[in-house]
Amino acid sequence: MGETQEVQHPHETCLTIHLGEPQEVQLLSKIETPGVKETNSLEGNSFRGPMNESTMSRKKMYYRWFRIAIHSALVLVCGSAAVLLGRLYYNKGGKSKWIGTLAQLGGFPILLPYYFISAPKKFSTNNSNHSNQPSVSMLAFIYISIGLLQAVDCYLYSIGLWYLPVSTYSLICSSQLAFNAFFSYFLNSLKFTPYIINSLVLLTISSTLLVFQNESSDDSDSTQISKKKYVIGFICTVGASAGYGLWLSLTQLVFQKVMKRETFKVVMDMIIYTSFVATCATVVGLFASGEWKGLKNEMNEYEMGKASYVLNLTFTAILWQLFTIGCLGLIREVSSLFSNAISVLGVPIVPMLAVIFFHDKMHGIKAISMVLAIWGIISYVYQQYIDDTKSKNRNTSHIPKTSVPPLEEVHR
């Protein structure tokens, strides 16, 4: 009766029962082996974790390419339409280069309601996150510098669009891709691959073909422009293309090295604050040049009427803001060179639309130019697909593989 029996259970260390006193049962120790529970947890993660992670990464990739498609559409459609409206403004009696510049920059207030509604309500108070944010003086320097660069760049574009035909203006603007590649090599550590080089060569050939097209078929337009004005327009457009390439590279550098964030607020701050600075500089230039004195007569003498004059400038401002959103979105999602490559695709699109709206003649060279431009864009997009695939495989290889320890090791 006084004997003590020890019963061993594979999931328990020791269960001691005193049989000498039938009314009392004492449980001295009942400890569940932690290894078994840990094993079950590992087994569950081994079947659920990698599958969920691969599915989520695939969804993120598809959603990223959807955003890239939306931003590309904004760049192509809005950029082409804005250029055509700008040309229409000068064709129908517009003469103010500063108003043309203001139409490119002054539309940012339409984004303010969307900015305040969509801005996050809660901000992190973590000290580590706060320490990584740039100082107010640094942000002010960035916004003022880029804003002034935008003002000068848009003013040069206005001069070029005023003096040059649409086709000539568009093909010269394609040089911004070469300028952007040059600045990205030094500022963004750009590495040229065969597909990127192929894209740049095809886009350059596409623009060169339009040069010959202009010289052969647009003689009537060229005779209306003096050589002096043509040279001024050419130099200003080339300078504007260089400034645009520098703006894209600097914006990407700011996102990566200074802001170190890719949020909605960062992008919208870059658009609104730089546009505000550029608009203020343009208004100062408008009053300093004295062009504001002739705006009333310009509106009255506009061939399509006062209402069309106002609507032209209003929609031009809206389209340029949507174009800017698309450009910054592509810089944030991919790179400044990709953003520029998408905008260069509009080089052959603008002459195609000019056939419809300005009754320009359509020849085979323009069609070939369009095909080459599309081929160049596809080449660059394919390079981005290769980079995404390599990045995905690299991230997958870094996922730790969970292993279930043998039962012998668990019970040890």
Sequence and secondary structure as in RCSB ss.txt:
>XXXX:A:sequence
MGETQEVQHPHETCLTIHLGEPQEVQLLSKIETPGVKETNSLEGNSFRGPMNESTMSRKKMYYRWFRIAIHSALV
LVCGSAAVLLGRLYYNKGGKSKWIGTLAQLGGFPILLPYYFISAPKKFSTNNSNHSNQPSVSMLAFIYISIGLLQ
AVDCYLYSIGLWYLPVSTYSLICSSQLAFNAFFSYFLNSLKFTPYIINSLVLLTISSTLLVFQNESSDDSDSTQI
SKKKYVIGFICTVGASAGYGLWLSLTQLVFQKVMKRETFKVVMDMIIYTSFVATCATVVGLFASGEWKGLKNEMN
EYEMGKASYVLNLTFTAILWQLFTIGCLGLIREVSSLFSNAISVLGVPIVPMLAVIFFHDKMHGIKAISMVLAIW
GIISYVYQQYIDDTKSKNRNTSHIPKTSVPPLEEVHR
>XXXX:A:secstr
   EEEEEETTEEEEEEE SSTT        B HHHHHHHHHHHHHHHHHHHHHHHHHHHHHHHHHHHHHHHHII
IIIHHHHHHHHHHHHHTT   HHHHHHHHHTTGGGGHHHHHHHS S     HHHHHHS  HHHHHHHHHHHHHHH
HHHHHHHHHHHHHS HHHHHHHHTTHHHHHHHHHHHHS     HHHHHHHHHHHHHHHHHHHHHHHH HHHHHTS
 HHHHHHHHHHHHHHHHHHHHHHHHHHHIIIIII    HHHHHHHHHHHHHHHHHHHHHHHHHHTGGGGHHHHHH
T TT HHHHHHHHHHHHHHHHHHHHHHHHHHHHT HHHHHHHHHTHHHHHHHHHHHHS     HHHHHHHHHHHH
HHHHHHHHHHHHHHHHHHHHHHTS       HHHHH 
